[in-house]
Amino acid sequence: MNVEGFRRDLEAKPASLRALAGELEIGSPWGAVPASARRVRFVGMGSSRYAASVAAARLRALGLDAAAEYASAASASPGGSGTVVVGISASGVTEETVAALRRHRDEGSVAIALTNVPGSAISVAGTSVVDLHAGEEAGGVACRTFQHTLALLLALEDRIAGRPRDRIPTLLREAADASEKLLSSADSWLGAASELLGGGGQAFVIAPHERLSSAEQGALILREGPRIAAAACETADWLHVDVYLTKSLDYRGLLFSGSRFDDQVMGWVRERGASILVVGADRPRARRIVRYRGDDDPDVALLTEILVPELIAAALWARGA
């Protein structure tokens, strides 16, 4: 792991997304998934499971039987005919995910490996492979692979829902433009945002249920890069489980906007004097605000907003390196 490589990986995000858009225009990588699929399971660990949880929730909203499971679970969903399972491992060698996908294959599921390394162990554990096309991550930290996992799971959703195939390539180009704007504007907000989020030695990342992966991955990248304590919370659940910390801690958080409960969170922030960086909306009680092109589109936000804590993590990591 190295911070210089990580920063280069982040700067390559727009071009990588545009390249993936081109790949998806050629054809759907999800041809092995029956159009009639109604039972879907995702298995993975860490970042892979974060992305899968959002994808599963979106499929449930369409009326499907869908769930994201820890690949390590001893009591997991059974496989069999009629079940589509996507095992997600960017490296292709995640032991728990390889084993879980192999079990589903042996039980008769349609078992698909989603990986950045075709030909790896997970590729032969399933019945087919989907390539993330994220390229090598020189920093040793999942960033483009996380973004591409979300993108390809959105493409899977569109295949099952019967939507036009050109929707996702268009969305990826919009997210690439948004990412480019965030990168080019970083000099105007990154220093202050890094001081806010990293100044207390611990950070909290909050996001709506529909984009909870942004909070989970954001907290992980702060732990993995600069090695500061960080935790994730769903926006409405924050009012039940994390609000208490604003009374006893130097509370510093990042709020990804978009929940109907944002105002309630910000009310407690004002009352308790907590420091909150808001991403994606103008909030009068925020200590700092970061906006970007397309941040009012939830799908653009899903693919783009994680770049804010990633850039903060890179800045804090470089400072401590």
C-alpha positions in Angstrom: 0.0 0.0 0.0 1.3 3.5 -0.9 -0.3 6.9 -0.9 1.2 8.1 -4.1 -0.2 5.2 -6.0 -3.6 5.6 -4.3 -3.8 9.3 -5.4 -2.9 8.2 -9.0 -5.7 5.6 -8.8 -8.2 8.3 -7.8 -7.1 10.6 -10.6 -7.6 7.8 -13.1 -11.3 7.3 -12.0 -12.9 9.4 -14.8 -11.0 7.7 -17.6 -11.6 4.3 -16.1 -15.4 5.0 -15.9 -15.5 6.1 -19.5 -13.6 3.0 -20.6 -16.1 0.8 -18.7 -19.0 2.7 -20.4 -17.5 1.8 -23.7 -17.2 -1.9 -22.7 -20.9 -1.9 -21.7 -21.9 -0.4 -25.0 -20.4 -3.4 -26.8 -22.6 -5.8 -24.9 -24.0 -6.9 -21.6 -21.6 -8.8 -19.5 -24.5 -10.5 -17.7 -25.6 -12.8 -20.4 -25.5 -15.8 -18.1 -28.3 -14.3 -15.9 -31.7 -15.5 -17.1 -34.0 -12.6 -17.8 -36.6 -14.3 -15.6 -34.3 -14.4 -12.6 -36.2 -13.7 -9.4 -33.9 -15.1 -6.7 -30.5 -13.4 -6.4 -27.7 -13.7 -3.8 -24.5 -11.7 -3.6 -21.6 -13.0 -1.6 -18.5 -11.0 -0.7 -16.4 -9.5 2.1 -15.5 -5.9 2.9 -16.0 -3.4 0.0 -17.5 -6.1 -2.2 -20.3 -6.7 0.4 -20.9 -3.0 0.9 -21.6 -2.6 -2.8 -23.6 -5.8 -2.9 -25.9 -4.7 -0.1 -27.0 -1.6 -2.0 -27.6 -3.7 -5.1 -29.6 -6.3 -3.2 -31.8 -3.5 -1.7 -32.5 -2.1 -5.1 -33.5 -5.5 -6.4 -35.8 -6.1 -3.5 -37.5 -2.8 -4.3 -38.2 -4.3 -7.7 -39.9 -7.3 -6.0 -37.1 -9.8 -6.3 -35.9 -12.1 -3.6 -32.4 -10.6 -3.2 -29.8 -10.5 -0.4 -26.2 -9.7 0.1 -24.4 -12.1 2.5 -21.1 -12.4 4.2 -19.2 -15.0 2.2 -17.9 -16.3 5.5 -21.4 -17.1 6.9 -21.7 -20.6 8.3 -25.5 -20.4 7.9 -26.1 -19.0 4.5 -28.8 -19.2 1.8 -29.0 -22.5 0.0 -28.3 -22.7 -3.7 -30.0 -24.6 -6.4 -31.9 -24.3 -9.6 -33.6 -20.9 -9.9 -30.9 -19.1 -7.8 -28.4 -16.7 -9.3 -25.3 -16.0 -7.1 -22.7 -13.4 -7.8 -19.5 -13.9 -5.9 -17.6 -10.6 -5.7 -13.8 -10.5 -5.2 -11.7 -7.8 -6.9 -8.5 -9.7 -6.3 -10.1 -13.0 -7.3 -8.5 -14.8 -4.4 -10.7 -13.9 -1.4 -10.8 -17.2 0.3 -14.3 -17.0 1.8 -15.9 -15.8 -1.4 -14.2 -18.4 -3.6 -15.5 -21.1 -1.2 -19.0 -19.7 -1.1 -19.3 -19.4 -4.9 -18.0 -22.9 -5.4 -20.6 -24.2 -2.9 -23.4 -22.5 -4.9 -22.0 -23.9 -8.2 -22.0 -27.4 -6.7 -25.6 -26.9 -5.5 -26.8 -26.0 -9.0 -27.0 -22.2 -8.8 -26.0 -20.0 -11.7 -22.7 -19.0 -10.0 -21.1 -15.8 -11.5 -17.7 -14.5 -10.4 -17.3 -10.7 -10.5 -13.6 -9.9 -10.4 -10.8 -7.7 -11.6 -8.6 -10.7 -12.3 -10.2 -13.1 -14.8 -8.4 -16.4 -14.5 -8.0 -16.1 -10.8 -9.3 -18.7 -8.2 -12.8 -17.2 -8.1 -13.1 -17.4 -11.9 -12.9 -21.2 -11.8 -15.1 -21.5 -8.7 -18.2 -20.4 -10.6 -20.0 -21.1 -13.9 -19.1 -17.8 -15.6 -17.0 -14.6 -15.1 -17.7 -10.9 -15.3 -14.6 -8.6 -15.6 -14.6 -5.4 -13.5 -12.3 -3.7 -16.1 -10.9 -1.5 -13.3 -7.2 -1.9 -14.1 -4.4 -2.3 -11.6 -4.7 -0.3 -8.4 -1.2 0.9 -7.8 -2.0 2.1 -4.3 -3.1 -1.3 -3.1 -6.5 0.0 -1.9 -9.8 -0.8 -3.5 -11.2 2.4 -5.1 -11.8 2.0 -8.8 -12.7 -1.7 -8.2 -15.3 -0.6 -5.7 -16.7 2.0 -8.1 -16.8 -0.5 -11.0 -18.5 -3.1 -8.8 -21.3 -0.7 -8.1 -21.5 0.2 -11.8 -21.7 -3.4 -13.0 -24.3 -4.3 -10.3 -26.4 -1.4 -11.7 -26.0 -3.0 -15.1 -27.2 -6.3 -13.7 -30.2 -4.6 -12.2 -31.1 -3.1 -15.5 -30.8 -6.4 -17.3 -33.2 -8.0 -14.8 -35.5 -5.0 -15.0 -35.5 -5.0 -18.8 -34.3 -1.4 -19.0 -32.5 0.0 -22.1 -28.9 -1.1 -22.3 -27.6 2.4 -23.0 -28.8 3.8 -19.6 -25.7 2.6 -17.6 -23.1 3.8 -20.1 -24.7 7.3 -20.1 -24.8 7.2 -16.3 -21.1 6.2 -16.1 -20.1 9.1 -18.3 -22.1 11.5 -16.1 -20.3 10.1 -13.0 -17.0 10.5 -14.8 -17.7 14.1 -15.5 -18.8 14.6 -11.8 -15.6 12.9 -10.6 -13.5 15.0 -12.9 -15.1 18.2 -11.4 -14.4 17.0 -7.8 -10.8 16.3 -8.7 -10.3 19.7 -10.4 -11.9 21.6 -7.5 -10.1 19.8 -4.7 -7.8 22.7 -4.0 -10.8 24.8 -3.0 -12.2 22.3 -0.4 -9.8 19.5 0.4 -7.6 21.2 3.0 -10.5 22.4 5.1 -12.4 19.2 4.8 -9.3 17.1 5.8 -8.8 19.3 8.9 -12.5 19.0 9.9 -12.7 15.2 9.4 -9.2 14.2 10.6 -8.6 16.8 13.3 -10.2 14.7 16.1 -8.4 11.4 15.5 -11.7 9.7 14.7 -14.4 10.3 12.1 -18.0 9.3 11.4 -19.6 8.8 8.0 -23.3 9.0 7.5 -25.4 8.1 4.4 -29.0 7.3 3.4 -30.0 3.6 3.2 -30.0 3.7 -0.6 -26.3 4.7 -0.6 -25.1 3.2 2.6 -22.1 1.7 0.8 -20.7 5.3 0.6 -20.6 5.6 4.3 -19.2 2.1 4.8 -16.6 2.4 2.2 -15.8 5.9 3.3 -15.2 4.8 6.9 -13.1 1.8 5.7 -10.8 4.0 3.5 -10.1 6.3 6.5 -9.2 3.2 8.6 -7.2 1.6 5.8 -5.2 4.6 4.5 -4.5 7.2 7.3 -5.4 4.6 9.9 -7.8 6.7 12.0 -10.8 5.3 13.8 -13.9 5.7 11.6 -17.4 4.3 11.7 -20.4 4.3 9.3 -24.1 4.9 10.1 -27.3 5.1 8.1 -28.8 8.6 8.4 -32.1 7.8 10.1 -30.5 5.1 12.3 -28.0 7.8 13.4 -30.9 9.4 15.3 -31.3 6.2 17.3 -27.7 4.9 17.8 -25.0 7.6 17.2 -26.6 10.9 18.2 -25.4 10.2 21.8 -21.8 10.5 20.7 -22.3 14.2 19.9 -22.6 14.9 23.6 -19.4 13.3 24.8 -17.0 13.5 21.9 -15.4 16.0 19.7 -17.8 14.7 17.0 -16.6 15.1 13.5 -18.6 13.6 10.7 -19.3 13.5 7.0 -22.9 13.5 5.9 -23.8 12.3 2.4 -27.1 14.1 1.8 -30.2 12.7 0.3 -32.2 11.3 3.3 -35.5 12.8 4.4 -33.9 12.7 7.9 -31.0 15.0 7.1 -32.7 18.0 8.7 -33.2 16.1 12.0 -29.5 15.1 12.0 -28.4 18.6 11.4 -30.7 19.8 14.2 -28.8 17.7 16.7 -25.5 18.9 15.1 -26.4 22.5 15.8 -27.6 21.8 19.3 -24.5 19.8 20.3 -21.9 21.8 18.4 -20.7 18.9 16.3 -18.7 19.5 13.2 -20.2 18.1 10.0 -19.0 18.1 6.4 -22.0 17.8 4.1 -21.6 16.4 0.6 -24.1 16.9 -2.1 -26.4 19.6 -0.7 -26.4 23.1 0.9 -27.1 22.8 4.6 -26.9 26.0 6.7 -25.7 24.2 9.8 -22.8 22.4 8.0 -19.3 23.4 9.0 -18.2 22.7 5.4 -20.0 21.8 2.2 -18.8 20.0 -0.9 -20.9 20.1 -4.1 -20.3 18.6 -7.4 -21.9 18.3 -10.8 -24.9 15.9 -10.8 -25.1 15.5 -7.0 -28.9 15.8 -7.2 -29.1 12.5 -9.1 -29.0 9.6 -6.6 -27.3 7.2 -9.1 -24.6 9.7 -10.0 -24.1 10.3 -6.3 -23.9 6.6 -5.6 -21.0 6.3 -8.1 -19.2 9.6 -7.4 -19.5 10.8 -3.8 -17.1 8.2 -2.4 -14.3 10.2 -4.0 -14.7 12.9 -1.3 -13.6 10.7 1.6 -11.1 9.0 -0.6 -9.4 12.3 -1.4 -9.6 13.2 2.3 -8.0 9.9 3.2 -5.2 10.4 0.7 -4.5 13.9 2.1 -4.4 12.6 5.7 -2.4 9.6 4.8 0.2 11.7 3.0 0.4 14.0 6.0 1.2 11.0 8.3 3.4 9.1 5.9 
